[in-house]
């Protein structure tokens, strides 16, 4: 492997690196422990889910060359984060390999377990010729599971032991190999007591758990790709002659002049040099109303130019844009490990040396009391088999799988166990506003007309003026026209409309019509214009120089949101509202909802939302829908995306509501809490059971049969408890969804 050179960024004191070669969380913990021992390294956080390592070091004393060498010794490759598909392809190949290993484990393990159970149920076969044949066939059927499906466990165990960290893989490997050795030893001694079913069952269930983790890691890669796709790959660069030349975004640098036509996404971060237009900021900032930009105003990559062409001087190009930095910071925040999984790892770390000492003491004890060396060895290996954490490895994946199935039936998709646990334990749930609590679509909230005027006529003129334009207000007028059956031909007059920086003008049979901002109409000396200033979401209409009316637009609240939030508040959950929208729009929402938000922050950018969540006490969940929410979705212990969320927000979330919006969060939390309780019960029981079994078998004299029965009972109890999720309560019928205006 090529060593990574960190010397050029020594003074930075930190780096986020890609890690290749990890196949489980134990790998991440082993690498983290090894890198933490490098002189000068202050902090290391290796995250299996994101496939990344965040390192902080002392620039003056850090031995940066050792970072790469230590990773190489463990079989992992470090590299700088880069925008290519090779890592995604490698992860996809790894997932495919695990699927095939799981198929082999299920098929061959089934036959191995069948033979073992025949011998368990018919003790008369012990020592007979038929029994010997069945036993040898059972062992032979289990060998593909051991040699192929289990090889990655053995490799990971070797790597973790080299790092001085005995995790789940080490105990699994010793338990599985111990079961194989005891089985072969007994067969060679003429006994048919075999325990290949224990080894094959353990490897099969843990492979299923590994596949869940790999799937969660693939989702983090989807998020990065979705972020990259939000900005165009081609920019129109203006040359010295004033001509626009298409150029790949990677070849556009700071200082270049870029043309952004109407309807196009802005490809760079920059400053407007010429032109005036409305820019849709909703995805990046959460503002429901478009922002007005002109010369000297800043624009960001990923926003949409709604009105007129703009010339933008590049300040930050590919790799340094705000949207690129969002992706890098998200990697630092993404994919926290669940505490239950960490508890299981801690238990196994203690269990491994304890069982090793007890097994060694058992071996010496039986030798000192005159037992043959074969009996002493079988007794020691039987303790490893009994302590093999089948139930520990099974406790979480099985409950998670059953809970995920029931949650999906009620309209909630789970991405990883960490998010489910975090949602169940959250004492604070924070919500975005636009598109999450609201529909994200403007609607006509009110029409004001001059004396003698007619509201429908005023709205119709505005519809004609905005016909064919890509703009939130134009969309609202189009939906209103569709509901009222207005025909497109009626808007033909507006095809000759003139677009102005703050409005539209066109001619009708009754004279000239002006539709736009109050300040624009005031400059044109329109008479009887109401006093006041420009307000977001308000459009004024004039005919022949006389004001005839205005239309007020606003977002609409999702149906069922009020009742869902009140349910959460009654359960003791602290509710927050974090939005990029204006303070005025936020105040209208909270006043109309009458929900006890304990914290309301408006005008929040992505960083401000993430920082606010970091100040929450206890577990925190964030519910959002836009690109401006990806940092918050990643930094919260649980990120929840609603069904109308942008692709990048859906990818960043650990839980996705597939039917509806934030009104479903109470139901989603209920399922998460029920599943978490089952997972917690299974883990506590399996840990306690393993400890008791090791003590009991040592005190009474461990035998292979007793060890196998003990392990079987622990796994069976965990399965029965998890099956309670399949008998969950029936889903309550959903209420009809009728959008209500925020007033």
C-alpha distance (Angstrom), angle and dihedral (degrees) to the residues before:
residue distance angle dihedral
X1 . . .
X2 3.80 . .
X3 3.80 111.9 .
X4 3.79 116.4 -124.6
X5 3.81 115.8 -122.2
X6 3.80 110.8 -138.1
X7 3.82 96.2 170.9
X8 3.84 94.8 96.9
X9 3.82 89.7 61.2
X10 3.82 97.6 38.3
X11 3.80 93.3 116.1
X12 3.81 91.1 53.2
X13 3.80 88.9 68.8
X14 3.77 93.3 -151.5
X15 3.80 143.2 57.1
X16 3.78 141.2 177.5
X17 3.81 108.6 -139.1
X18 3.78 132.8 -173.1
X19 3.82 115.4 -120.7
X20 3.79 121.7 -153.3
X21 3.78 127.7 -170.6
X22 3.83 99.7 41.1
X23 3.77 115.0 129.2
X24 3.82 102.8 173.4
X25 3.78 143.9 13.9
X26 3.81 90.8 -96.4
X27 3.83 87.5 63.1
X28 3.81 89.7 53.8
X29 3.80 92.4 49.0
X30 3.81 92.3 48.7
X31 3.82 92.2 49.6
X32 3.78 91.3 46.2
X33 3.79 91.5 51.7
X34 3.80 91.9 48.4
X35 3.82 95.6 47.7
X36 3.80 91.5 46.9
X37 3.83 87.9 64.7
X38 3.81 93.2 60.6
X39 3.82 109.1 112.8
X40 3.81 111.4 -105.2
X41 3.81 96.3 17.3
X42 3.79 108.7 128.0
X43 3.77 102.4 -176.7
X44 3.82 137.7 5.9
X45 3.80 129.0 -173.2
X46 3.81 114.8 179.6
X47 3.79 112.0 -170.8
X48 3.79 119.0 -164.0
X49 3.82 93.7 -169.2
X50 3.80 94.1 58.1
X51 3.82 94.0 31.2
X52 3.80 89.8 -129.7
X53 3.79 142.3 119.1
X54 3.81 122.5 -146.8
X55 3.81 111.0 -156.6
X56 3.79 131.0 -175.8
X57 3.80 121.0 -172.7
X58 3.77 144.9 170.8
X59 3.84 105.5 -100.0
X60 3.80 91.8 -149.6
X61 3.81 100.2 52.0
X62 3.80 109.8 17.6
X63 3.83 117.9 123.2
X64 3.79 94.9 -142.4
X65 3.80 93.7 173.4
X66 3.81 89.8 65.0
X67 3.81 92.8 58.2
X68 3.79 93.5 70.4
X69 3.81 94.7 38.0
X70 3.80 93.3 53.0
X71 3.80 90.7 50.6
X72 3.80 90.7 48.6
X73 3.81 92.0 52.8
X74 3.79 90.0 55.9
X75 3.82 91.7 48.4
X76 3.82 98.7 -105.4
X77 3.80 129.1 122.4
X78 3.80 123.5 -141.5
X79 3.80 121.8 -156.5
X80 3.77 140.0 158.4
X81 3.79 116.3 -89.0
X82 3.77 108.2 -94.1
X83 3.76 135.9 175.7
X84 3.79 103.2 -115.5
X85 3.76 136.0 111.0
X86 3.81 98.8 -123.3
X87 3.80 92.9 94.1
X88 3.81 90.8 49.0
X89 3.78 91.0 49.7
X90 3.82 91.2 49.6
X91 3.79 90.9 49.9
X92 3.79 91.4 48.1
X93 3.80 90.1 51.0
X94 3.79 89.5 49.8
X95 3.80 91.6 51.4
X96 3.82 90.4 48.8
X97 3.80 90.1 50.5
X98 3.81 91.4 52.3
X99 3.80 90.9 48.7
X100 3.80 90.5 53.4
X101 3.81 90.8 45.6
X102 3.79 88.5 51.6
X103 3.81 91.7 50.8
X104 3.82 90.6 51.0
X105 3.81 90.6 47.2
X106 3.81 92.8 50.9
X107 3.82 96.4 45.0
X108 3.80 99.6 43.3
X109 3.81 94.0 32.0
X110 3.80 90.0 56.3
X111 3.82 91.4 57.9
X112 3.79 92.4 43.2
X113 3.81 91.7 51.4
X114 3.81 91.1 46.2
X115 3.80 91.5 58.4
X116 3.80 92.6 45.0
X117 3.80 92.4 50.9
X118 3.78 92.6 49.3
X119 3.81 87.7 57.7
X120 3.82 92.5 44.7
X121 3.81 93.1 51.7
X122 3.80 96.0 44.4
X123 3.84 110.0 45.5
X124 3.82 88.7 176.3
X125 3.80 89.3 75.8
X126 3.80 90.8 65.4
X127 3.82 108.6 114.7
X128 3.83 94.2 4.4
X129 3.79 124.8 121.2
X130 3.82 91.3 -116.2
X131 3.79 90.1 49.6
X132 3.80 91.9 51.6
X133 3.81 91.9 51.2
X134 3.83 92.0 49.2
X135 3.80 91.2 47.0
X136 3.81 95.0 49.7
X137 3.82 90.7 46.4
X138 3.79 90.0 50.3
X139 3.80 91.4 52.2
X140 3.81 91.1 45.9
X141 3.82 91.5 51.0
X142 3.80 89.8 51.7
X143 3.80 95.0 52.0
X144 3.87 95.7 80.4
X145 3.80 87.5 52.9
X146 3.79 91.2 51.4
X147 3.80 98.7 40.0
X148 3.82 99.9 38.8
X149 3.80 111.2 17.0
X150 3.80 93.6 38.8
X151 3.80 100.1 41.2
X152 3.81 94.4 96.0
X153 3.81 90.3 54.3
X154 3.80 89.7 53.9
X155 3.80 92.1 47.2
X156 3.80 92.1 48.5
X157 3.81 90.3 47.3
X158 3.80 90.1 54.2
X159 3.82 92.0 49.0
X160 3.79 94.3 46.9
X161 3.80 92.5 47.9
X162 3.82 89.0 50.9
X163 3.79 87.4 55.3
X164 3.80 90.6 50.8
X165 3.78 92.5 -110.6
X166 3.80 119.2 118.8
X167 3.79 104.9 -164.3
X168 3.77 136.7 162.9
X169 3.80 92.2 -64.7
X170 3.81 92.8 58.2
X171 3.79 94.2 52.1
X172 3.79 92.2 42.1
X173 3.80 90.6 51.7
X174 3.79 94.3 48.7
X175 3.79 92.0 44.3
X176 3.81 93.5 49.0
X177 3.81 94.0 43.8
X178 3.79 89.3 44.8
X179 3.80 90.8 54.5
X180 3.81 89.4 50.7
X181 3.82 93.5 47.9
X182 3.80 93.5 47.4
X183 3.81 90.3 48.8
X184 3.81 93.7 50.2
X185 3.83 92.0 42.6
X186 3.80 91.3 53.6
X187 3.80 93.1 46.4
X188 3.79 91.8 51.3
X189 3.82 88.4 49.0
X190 3.83 90.8 53.2
X191 3.82 97.5 -103.0
X192 3.82 123.7 122.9
X193 3.81 95.3 -151.9
X194 3.81 101.2 126.0
X195 3.82 131.7 166.4
X196 3.78 105.7 -167.7
X197 3.80 89.3 123.7
X198 3.80 88.7 66.5
X199 3.81 92.7 54.3
X200 3.81 96.1 43.6
X201 3.80 93.8 46.0
X202 3.80 91.8 50.1
X203 3.81 94.0 49.8
X204 3.82 92.2 45.8
X205 3.80 95.7 52.8
X206 3.78 94.3 43.6
X207 3.81 91.1 50.0
X208 3.80 87.8 56.0
X209 3.80 88.8 53.2
X210 3.81 91.0 49.0
X211 3.80 90.3 52.4
X212 3.82 90.3 55.2
X213 3.82 90.1 52.7
X214 3.81 92.6 47.6
X215 3.81 90.1 50.6
X216 3.82 90.4 52.9
X217 3.81 89.6 49.9
X218 3.81 91.6 51.0
X219 3.79 89.1 54.2
X220 3.82 90.9 58.1
X221 3.82 88.4 56.3
X222 3.80 89.8 51.4
X223 3.80 88.6 56.9
X224 3.79 92.8 55.7
X225 3.80 92.3 49.0
X226 3.81 91.6 47.6
X227 3.81 90.4 52.7
X228 3.79 91.2 50.4
X229 3.82 91.8 51.6
X230 3.80 93.0 56.0
X231 3.79 91.5 76.6
X232 3.84 121.8 57.4
X233 3.80 118.9 -102.9
X234 3.82 91.2 -143.8
X235 3.81 126.8 56.4
X236 3.82 127.8 -168.2
X237 3.82 103.5 -126.9
X238 3.81 116.3 -161.6
X239 3.83 111.9 -134.9
X240 3.82 129.3 -154.3
X241 3.81 91.6 -84.1
X242 3.80 91.7 54.5
X243 3.81 94.8 -108.8
X244 3.82 119.5 136.2
X245 3.80 113.3 -126.3
X246 3.86 121.2 -169.1
X247 3.80 110.4 -122.8
X248 3.85 133.5 172.2
X249 3.77 110.3 -99.6
X250 3.82 90.0 -122.1
X251 3.82 88.5 65.0
X252 3.80 95.0 51.7
X253 3.80 114.8 98.2
X254 3.78 139.0 -172.9
X255 3.81 111.7 -72.5
X256 3.81 95.5 30.8
X257 3.80 118.8 126.9
X258 3.82 115.1 -125.0
X259 3.81 128.4 -167.0
X260 3.82 115.3 -141.2
X261 3.80 111.3 -168.8
X262 3.79 125.1 -153.2
X263 3.80 111.3 -76.9
X264 3.83 94.1 20.1
X265 3.79 128.7 117.6
X266 3.79 115.7 -114.3
X267 3.84 106.9 -110.0
X268 3.84 99.5 -162.8
X269 3.77 142.9 31.4
X270 3.78 107.5 -106.0
X271 3.79 152.5 121.7
X272 3.81 124.0 -83.4
X273 3.81 110.1 -114.1
X274 3.80 98.9 178.7
X275 3.78 137.8 1.6
X276 3.82 137.2 47.4
X277 3.78 124.6 -119.6
X278 3.80 147.6 142.0
X279 3.80 115.1 -100.1
X280 3.80 124.2 -157.5
X281 3.81 104.7 -130.0
X282 3.80 98.4 168.2
X283 3.80 98.1 107.3
X284 3.80 95.6 49.3
X285 3.81 102.9 31.2
X286 3.81 105.2 18.2
X287 3.82 93.9 -124.5
X288 3.79 109.6 149.9
X289 3.83 94.1 -153.7
X290 3.84 122.2 62.2
X291 3.80 117.1 -107.2
X292 3.80 123.2 -122.0
X293 3.83 115.1 -127.6
X294 3.78 134.4 -176.8
X295 3.81 139.7 153.7
X296 3.85 113.7 -24.7
X297 3.83 92.3 16.7
X298 3.80 120.0 124.5
X299 3.81 122.8 -121.4
X300 3.81 129.1 -171.4
X301 3.78 132.4 -141.8
X302 3.80 112.4 -99.0
X303 3.81 96.8 34.7
X304 3.82 118.7 115.4
X305 3.80 125.5 -120.3
X306 3.82 103.5 -137.5
X307 3.78 103.8 177.8
X308 3.80 130.9 22.8
X309 3.83 133.7 0.5
X310 3.80 117.2 -80.2
X311 3.78 132.1 -160.8
X312 3.79 110.6 -145.9
X313 3.80 128.1 -168.1
X314 3.81 108.9 -140.6
X315 3.79 116.3 -116.7
X316 3.81 97.8 164.5
X317 3.80 125.5 16.0
X318 3.79 134.3 -174.6
X319 3.81 112.1 -25.3
X320 3.79 95.9 16.6
X321 3.81 100.7 56.6
X322 3.75 121.7 115.2
X323 3.79 90.5 -109.5
X324 3.84 90.8 53.5
X325 3.80 92.1 50.1
X326 3.80 89.2 50.9
X327 3.80 88.9 60.4
X328 3.81 94.2 49.7
X329 3.77 94.2 48.0
X330 3.78 90.8 46.3
X331 3.82 89.0 60.0
X332 3.80 88.6 59.1
X333 3.80 91.2 53.7
X334 3.80 102.0 35.3
X335 3.79 129.0 109.8
X336 3.80 110.7 6.3
X337 3.79 112.4 -164.6
X338 3.81 117.5 -111.2
X339 3.79 115.0 -106.9
X340 3.80 91.2 -130.6
X341 3.79 90.0 58.6
X342 3.79 90.2 47.6
X343 3.80 89.5 49.8
X344 3.79 89.3 53.3
X345 3.80 91.0 50.3
X346 3.81 91.7 48.8
X347 3.79 90.0 49.8
X348 3.79 91.8 51.3
X349 3.81 91.2 47.5
X350 3.80 89.0 57.6
X351 3.79 94.2 37.9
X352 3.81 95.5 55.5
X353 3.83 98.8 60.8
X354 3.81 92.5 37.2
X355 3.81 93.7 52.3
X356 3.81 89.9 44.0
X357 3.80 91.1 54.5
X358 3.81 93.1 44.2
X359 3.82 91.5 48.3
X360 3.81 91.5 48.8
X361 3.79 91.1 47.7
X362 3.82 89.9 48.0
X363 3.80 90.7 51.5
X364 3.82 92.3 50.5
X365 3.79 92.5 43.2
X366 3.81 93.9 54.3
X367 3.80 91.1 46.2
X368 3.80 92.0 50.3
X369 3.83 91.4 50.8
X370 3.80 93.2 55.9
X371 3.80 100.7 -99.2
X372 3.82 117.7 145.1
X373 3.79 115.8 -97.3
X374 3.82 89.7 -114.6
X375 3.82 91.9 59.1
X376 3.81 91.5 46.0
X377 3.81 91.6 50.6
X378 3.81 93.4 47.0
X379 3.80 90.3 49.7
X380 3.81 91.3 52.3
X381 3.81 93.8 46.7
X382 3.80 90.5 45.9
X383 3.79 89.2 60.4
X384 3.81 89.6 55.8
X385 3.80 89.7 49.4
X386 3.80 91.7 49.2
X387 3.81 91.6 47.6
X388 3.80 93.0 46.8
X389 3.82 103.1 124.6
X390 3.80 99.3 -124.7
X391 3.78 92.8 138.9
X392 3.82 92.2 42.2
X393 3.80 90.7 52.9
X394 3.79 92.0 42.8
X395 3.82 98.9 42.9
X396 3.81 98.2 79.5
X397 3.85 105.6 30.1
X398 3.80 93.9 50.9
X399 3.80 95.5 47.7
X400 3.80 90.4 43.6
X401 3.81 92.8 50.8
X402 3.80 93.6 50.0
X403 3.80 93.0 43.8
X404 3.81 91.6 48.1
X405 3.79 90.4 53.3
X406 3.81 93.1 52.6
X407 3.81 92.2 43.3
X408 3.82 90.7 52.0
X409 3.80 89.3 54.1
X410 3.80 88.9 56.6
X411 3.82 93.6 48.3
X412 3.82 104.2 -91.8
X413 3.81 125.5 116.0
X414 3.82 118.0 -155.7
X415 3.80 119.9 -152.1
X416 3.81 103.0 -177.5
X417 3.82 140.5 -2.6
X418 3.82 92.4 -115.1
X419 3.80 92.2 65.5
X420 3.80 93.0 46.5
X421 3.78 91.5 52.3
X422 3.80 91.9 45.9
X423 3.82 93.0 50.7
X424 3.79 90.5 49.5
X425 3.83 92.0 51.4
X426 3.82 99.0 38.2
X427 3.77 115.0 127.0
X428 3.82 91.2 -178.8
X429 3.81 128.2 46.2
X430 3.80 117.0 -171.7
X431 3.81 122.9 -163.6
X432 3.76 135.3 -156.9
X433 3.79 114.0 -138.2
X434 3.80 114.5 -145.8
X435 3.80 111.4 65.7
X436 3.80 93.1 -1.5
X437 3.80 108.4 61.9
X438 3.80 88.6 13.6
X439 3.79 131.6 43.7
X440 3.81 93.1 -111.5
X441 3.82 90.6 -128.4
X442 3.80 123.4 108.8
X443 3.79 118.7 -127.1
X444 3.79 132.6 -175.5
X445 3.81 105.8 -89.6
X446 3.79 98.6 176.2
X447 3.80 145.1 -11.7
X448 3.81 124.5 -145.6
X449 3.82 117.9 -165.6
X450 3.79 137.1 -174.6
X451 3.78 118.4 -105.6
X452 3.78 109.7 -67.9
X453 3.79 93.1 14.2
X454 3.80 127.5 127.1
X455 3.86 121.7 -130.8
X456 3.80 93.9 -143.8
X457 3.79 91.5 54.0
X458 3.81 92.2 50.9
X459 3.81 92.2 49.4
X460 3.79 90.7 47.1
X461 3.80 91.9 55.2
X462 3.81 90.8 50.1
X463 3.81 89.5 49.5
X464 3.79 90.6 52.6
X465 3.81 91.0 49.6
X466 3.81 94.7 49.3
X467 3.81 96.4 38.6
X468 3.81 113.1 134.4
X469 3.83 94.8 9.9
X470 3.81 122.2 127.4
X471 3.79 100.6 -131.6
X472 3.85 135.2 117.8
X473 3.82 91.8 -116.7
X474 3.80 91.5 47.5
X475 3.81 89.2 50.0
X476 3.80 90.9 52.2
X477 3.81 91.2 51.1
X478 3.81 91.2 47.5
X479 3.82 91.7 52.9
X480 3.81 89.7 48.6
X481 3.81 90.2 50.4
X482 3.81 92.2 48.7
X483 3.82 91.1 51.7
X484 3.80 90.7 51.0
X485 3.79 94.9 45.4
X486 3.79 96.7 -117.1
X487 3.79 110.8 168.1
X488 3.82 121.5 -126.4
X489 3.83 91.0 -128.1
X490 3.79 88.7 68.1
X491 3.80 89.2 66.5
X492 3.81 92.8 56.1
X493 3.80 92.6 107.3
X494 3.79 90.3 64.8
X495 3.80 92.2 60.2
X496 3.81 86.0 83.9
X497 3.79 92.4 46.0
X498 3.79 119.8 134.9
X499 3.79 117.8 -130.3
X500 3.79 117.7 -139.7
X501 3.83 130.3 -176.3
X502 3.83 92.3 -99.3
X503 3.79 104.7 18.6
X504 3.81 153.3 -5.7
X505 3.81 132.4 -96.9
X506 3.80 129.6 -166.9
X507 3.79 140.4 158.2
X508 3.82 126.6 -110.0
X509 3.81 133.3 175.5
X510 3.80 87.4 -94.0
X511 3.79 96.0 51.0
X512 3.82 140.7 -89.3
X513 3.81 118.8 -21.0
X514 3.82 124.4 -155.7
X515 3.82 121.2 -164.5
X516 3.79 120.9 179.2
X517 3.79 149.6 73.8
X518 3.81 120.7 -15.0
X519 3.83 93.0 -119.3
X520 3.82 91.2 54.9
X521 3.80 93.0 51.0
X522 3.80 89.1 46.4
X523 3.82 91.5 55.6
X524 3.82 87.8 52.4
X525 3.85 87.9 54.7
X526 3.80 95.9 -117.6
X527 3.82 109.7 -177.9
X528 3.83 127.4 -123.6
X529 3.82 91.9 16.1
X530 3.85 109.5 165.7
X531 3.79 115.9 -107.5
X532 3.77 119.2 -105.0
X533 3.80 140.4 67.0
X534 3.79 136.2 -73.0
X535 3.79 111.1 -68.7
X536 3.82 124.5 -164.0
X537 3.78 111.5 -105.9
X538 3.83 96.1 18.5
X539 3.83 120.7 115.1
X540 3.82 123.1 -172.1
X541 3.82 125.3 -151.6
X542 3.82 127.4 -156.2
X543 3.82 133.0 179.0
X544 3.80 124.1 -159.9
X545 3.80 90.8 -10.1
X546 3.82 95.5 -51.8
X547 3.81 125.9 109.6
X548 3.82 110.8 -119.9
X549 3.79 103.1 171.4
X550 3.80 151.8 -42.9
X551 3.81 135.9 -124.9
X552 3.80 125.5 -143.5
X553 3.82 118.5 -151.9
X554 3.79 128.1 -166.5
X555 3.77 142.1 162.8
X556 3.82 120.1 -95.0
X557 3.78 128.0 -126.4
X558 3.80 118.1 -117.2
X559 3.79 114.0 -110.7
X560 3.78 114.4 -103.6
X561 3.81 95.5 19.1
X562 3.81 95.2 113.2
X563 3.79 94.1 52.3
X564 3.82 93.3 44.2
X565 3.80 92.8 51.9
X566 3.79 91.2 47.2
X567 3.81 89.4 53.6
X568 3.81 89.6 53.5
X569 3.81 91.6 47.0
X570 3.81 90.8 50.5
X571 3.82 88.5 53.5
X572 3.80 89.9 57.3
X573 3.82 97.9 -102.2
X574 3.80 115.8 149.2
X575 3.84 109.9 -129.7
X576 3.80 123.9 -147.1
X577 3.80 132.3 -176.4
X578 3.82 116.6 -152.0
X579 3.80 114.6 175.7
X580 3.76 140.6 160.4
X581 3.79 90.3 -145.6
X582 3.79 123.4 105.4
X583 3.78 123.6 -79.3
X584 3.82 90.8 -115.8
X585 3.81 93.4 54.7
X586 3.80 90.8 45.1
X587 3.80 92.8 51.1
X588 3.82 90.6 51.7
X589 3.78 90.2 52.3
X590 3.80 97.1 48.7
X591 3.80 92.6 43.8
X592 3.79 91.4 52.4
X593 3.81 96.0 44.2
X594 3.82 97.4 51.2
X595 3.82 90.0 -153.8
X596 3.84 120.6 146.3
X597 3.82 101.1 -115.0
X598 3.80 107.1 179.9
X599 3.81 92.6 -161.8
X600 3.82 129.1 26.4
X601 3.82 121.5 -177.8
X602 3.82 121.5 177.2
X603 3.79 130.2 -172.8
X604 3.82 91.2 34.2
X605 3.78 120.5 162.7
X606 3.82 121.8 -154.7
X607 3.82 93.3 -88.7
X608 3.79 93.6 47.4
X609 3.80 91.1 52.8
X610 3.81 92.1 49.9
X611 3.82 91.9 46.4
X612 3.80 91.6 49.6
X613 3.81 91.2 52.3
X614 3.80 89.2 51.0
X615 3.82 88.6 61.7
X616 3.80 93.8 57.3
X617 3.77 117.8 112.4
X618 3.78 114.9 -127.1
X619 3.79 123.8 -8.8
X620 3.79 118.1 -12.4
X621 3.82 131.7 -165.1
X622 3.79 124.2 -163.1
X623 3.81 123.9 -156.6
X624 3.81 116.4 -161.3
X625 3.78 147.2 138.8
X626 3.82 113.8 -158.8
X627 3.79 141.4 75.1
X628 3.80 87.6 -105.8
X629 3.81 86.7 63.1
X630 3.82 99.3 56.1
X631 3.81 95.2 94.3
X632 3.79 90.9 47.9
X633 3.81 91.4 47.2
X634 3.81 89.8 51.2
X635 3.82 97.8 41.8
X636 3.80 95.7 48.1
X637 3.79 116.9 85.6
X638 3.81 85.1 -119.4
X639 3.79 126.6 22.2
X640 3.82 117.8 -161.5
X641 3.82 122.9 -167.6
X642 3.81 122.4 -163.2
X643 3.79 122.9 -132.4
X644 3.82 94.6 -98.9
X645 3.82 93.2 51.0
X646 3.79 123.5 130.8
X647 3.79 115.0 -97.9
X648 3.79 92.9 -108.3
X649 3.81 92.5 51.4
X650 3.80 91.0 48.4
X651 3.79 89.8 51.1
X652 3.81 93.2 49.1
X653 3.80 94.2 49.9
X654 3.79 123.6 92.2
X655 3.81 91.4 -152.3
X656 3.82 126.3 35.4
X657 3.79 124.5 -162.9
X658 3.80 103.0 -143.0
X659 3.80 97.9 -176.7
X660 3.80 116.3 48.6
X661 3.77 130.7 -27.4
X662 3.77 141.2 -86.7
X663 3.80 90.5 -29.5
X664 3.84 87.0 77.6
X665 3.81 95.0 57.4
X666 3.81 94.1 93.6
X667 3.81 91.4 55.0
X668 3.82 91.5 44.9
X669 3.80 91.0 51.7
X670 3.80 91.4 49.0
X671 3.82 91.8 56.4
X672 3.80 91.6 44.5
X673 3.82 91.8 52.5
X674 3.79 92.3 48.7
X675 3.81 92.5 49.5
X676 3.81 93.0 44.7
X677 3.80 91.1 53.8
X678 3.80 90.4 53.7
X679 3.81 91.7 47.0
X680 3.79 90.8 48.7
X681 3.80 93.1 48.6
X682 3.80 91.5 48.6
X683 3.79 93.4 49.6
X684 3.80 95.5 46.9
X685 3.80 91.6 46.8
X686 3.81 94.9 46.6
X687 3.81 93.0 48.6
X688 3.80 92.7 47.4
X689 3.78 92.1 44.3
X690 3.80 93.4 51.8
X691 3.79 91.8 50.6
X692 3.81 92.8 49.1
X693 3.82 93.3 45.9
X694 3.82 93.5 52.7
X695 3.80 91.2 50.4
X696 3.82 93.9 44.6
X697 3.80 95.7 46.9
X698 3.79 92.2 47.6
X699 3.80 91.6 50.1
X700 3.82 95.2 46.3
X701 3.79 98.7 35.5
X702 3.80 118.3 -91.8
X703 3.79 118.2 -110.2
X704 3.80 125.9 -178.1
X705 3.80 92.3 -119.2
X706 3.80 92.8 51.3
X707 3.81 90.8 48.1
X708 3.80 92.8 50.9
X709 3.81 93.2 46.7
X710 3.81 91.1 48.1
X711 3.81 92.0 51.8
X712 3.81 91.7 45.5
X713 3.80 92.5 52.7
X714 3.81 92.6 50.3
X715 3.81 92.3 50.9
X716 3.81 92.4 45.0
X717 3.81 92.2 51.7
X718 3.80 91.5 50.8
X719 3.81 91.1 49.7
X720 3.80 93.2 49.9
X721 3.79 92.3 49.8
X722 3.82 92.1 48.5
X723 3.82 90.9 50.6
X724 3.80 87.8 68.4
X725 3.80 85.9 79.5
X726 3.79 89.3 63.6
X727 3.81 87.7 59.3
X728 3.79 93.7 53.3
X729 3.79 125.0 148.9
X730 3.75 118.3 -78.9
X731 3.78 116.8 -98.1
X732 3.76 114.1 -104.1
X733 3.80 114.4 -117.7
X734 3.79 111.5 -94.6
X735 3.77 119.4 -114.0
X736 3.79 120.1 -120.9
X737 3.78 110.6 -88.4
X738 3.79 113.0 -127.6
X739 3.79 116.2 165.2
X740 3.78 114.5 -127.8
X741 3.79 125.4 -156.5
X742 3.78 120.2 -111.7
X743 3.76 104.4 -119.4
